[in-house]
Amino acid sequence: MDPTTAQLVFGIVVIIIGLGLIYWINRRKFYRRNAMGAEGFSSFEASVFIRFMERIGKWIAYALIIIGIVSIWTYSQIKKEQKKQKAEVESVQ
């Protein structure tokens, strides 16, 4: 596999993982709510810990999405440069 193709695949996979993580966190938060709309926790400590971990998880997910976008953007820039070099070689011949 070409290194640039591997970079494209990496970018797509990282974006999918980031979006999946956000979805999973939001889904857990949704199903934790009761009929009144309040979140139910077993204790205060659990509430603080779970909310903190969810916040960290979302920041990690956002970072993964940004890394994926940068990876795909870099892939496109490399491909443009390769096409430009190929066109220059063909015009010289």
N, C-alpha and C positions, 0 to 999 in steps of 0.2 A: 504494500500500500504506500502510495506517495505521501510524504510528510505533510504536504499541504492538505491532502484529502483527510488525513488523520486529524488535522487541526479543525477542519469543518465538522467532522463527526464528533469530535470532542466538544465543540461549541454547541452543537445541537443537543447532545446528551446532557450537558451541564444545564442548559436552559430548561429542558424537560424535567430534570431533577429539581431545580429551583421552583418551577411552577407546581410540581407535585408536592413539594414540601409545604408551600403556602396553602395549597388546597387541603392537605392533610391537617394542618394546624387549624385552619378555619372550620373544617368539618368537625374536629374534636370540640372546638369552642361552641359550635352550634348545638351539638348533641348534649352538651353539658348544661344547657339551659332548661329550666322547668317551664310549666305552663304560664307562670307569671312573667317570664322573660329574664329571671335572675339566674346567675350561674350558681350551681350547687357544688360545694366542696365539702370534704369531710372535716377539714379543720382550717384555721387561719394560716397555719404554716404551709399546708398543701396549696392553699390559694396563692400565697406569695410565691412559692417555689414554681408552681405550674405556670403562672403568668410570666414570671421571669424567664423560664425556659422557652416559652412560646415567643417571647420578644426576641431572645437570642436566636431562636430558630428562624424567625422571619428575617432578621438581619443577615443570617447566613444564606438564606434563600435569595434575598436581594443581591447579595454579593455574587452568588453563583450565576444569577441571570446576567449581571453586568459582565462577569468573566466570559460567559458564553457569547454575549453580543460582541465584545471586543475580539474574541477569537474568530468569530465569523467575519467581522469587519477586516481583520488582519488577513484572513484567507482571501477575501475579495481583492484587497490591495496587492497581494502577492500575485494573484491571477492576472490582474491588470498589468502589472510590471512584466510578467512573463509574456503576455500578448504583445506588449510594446516592444520588448527585445526581439521577439520572433518577427514582428513586422519590420524592424530595422535591419535584421539579418537578411530578410527576403528582398528588401529594397536595395541593399548593397549588391546583391548578386545580380 
